Amino acid sequence: MSAKNRDNKKRWRNITVGFRVSPEENELINKAVALSGLPKQEYCYRRCLNQDVVVQGNPRVYKALKTELAAVLTELKRIEAGNSVDEELLNVIELIAVILGGLKGEDEDGK
């Protein structure tokens, strides 16, 4: 049996919530979770409740950023060859920019 979970107000988390996603949505969720450095459950409920997802820099986050930036570079090379820009790529680039700005201590205006 798994350990009993509590939220930050010491309330029991004993209700399971599940939902279905497409393979593409799952990939995007997994990328966002990896870049956040949070466990998937923590990331999902924070996003569902419109709570801030604060990224704490650690080796796991930096490795995820490196991996995603390598994938972005591959996509940019594909685009340079004359192919179209994918909306999902733009979303990932925006997420990486927000995370890097947050790690650097910038606000939304880049200052």
N, C-alpha and C positions, 0 to 999 in steps of 0.2 A: 504494500500500500504506500502511496506517495505521501510525502510530508504535507502537513496542513499549511496552507499559505495564508498570510495576512497582508492587508494593504498598509499604507503608511499611517492610517488611523487605527490600526490594530483590529480591523474587522476581518472576520473569516472570509476567505474566498473559497466557497464550496459549491458554486454553480458553474457548470460548464457551458460555454457559448461557442458554437461552431458555425462555419459558413463555407460555402463552396466558391472557388475561384477558378478561372481559366489557367492553363499552363503559363500564359504570358503574364497574367496578373500575379501568379505565384512567383515568377521570376523577379518581377519588379518589387514585390513585397520582400522577398529574400535579400535583394540588393539593398533596399532601404534598411532592413534589420541589420545586415552586416555592417553597413556604414554608420549605423547609430551606436553600435557596440552594446546594445541592450539585448536581453533574451527576447525571443519572438513574442511571447505572451505579454511582456511588459510593454514592448513597442506597440503592439496592436491595441491594447486597452488604452494606452495614453493617446493614441491617435483617434480612437473611437470617442473618447471623452473630451476631445479638443484640449488636451493638456500638452504643455511644452515637452518636446523630446530634446533633452539636453545631452549633447554628445561629449563624453569625457574622453580626451585623448589617451589612448593606450595602444600597445603593440597590435592588438587585434583590429582596432579601428584603422590604424595606419596601414596595415596589410590589406584590409578591404579597400581602402582608398587607392592604394597602389594597383591592386587588381582591377578595379573599376576604371582607373585612369588609363591602364594599358588597353582595356576593351574600348574605351572612348577613342584612343589613338588609332586603333584598328578601324573603327567606324569612320573617323575623319579621313583616313587614307582612302577608304572606299568611296566616300563622298567626293574627295578630290578627283577620283577617277571618273566622275560624271554621274554618279548615282544620286538619288534623292535623299533628303534628310528625313530620318525616322523620328516621329513624335516621341517615342519612348526614349530615344537617345537624348533628345532635348531635355526630357524630364530628369534623366540620370545626371546630365551635366549640371542642371540647375540645383539638384540635390547636393552634388559634390561641391559646388560653389558655395552653397549655404553652409555646409559643414566646415569647409576650409575657412570661410569667413568667421564662423563661430569659434573655431579653434584658435584663430589669430586674434580674436577679441573685437571683431568689427561689428557694427550695427547693420541694419538692413540697407543703409545708404552707402555702405562700404567705408565708413569712417571709423 
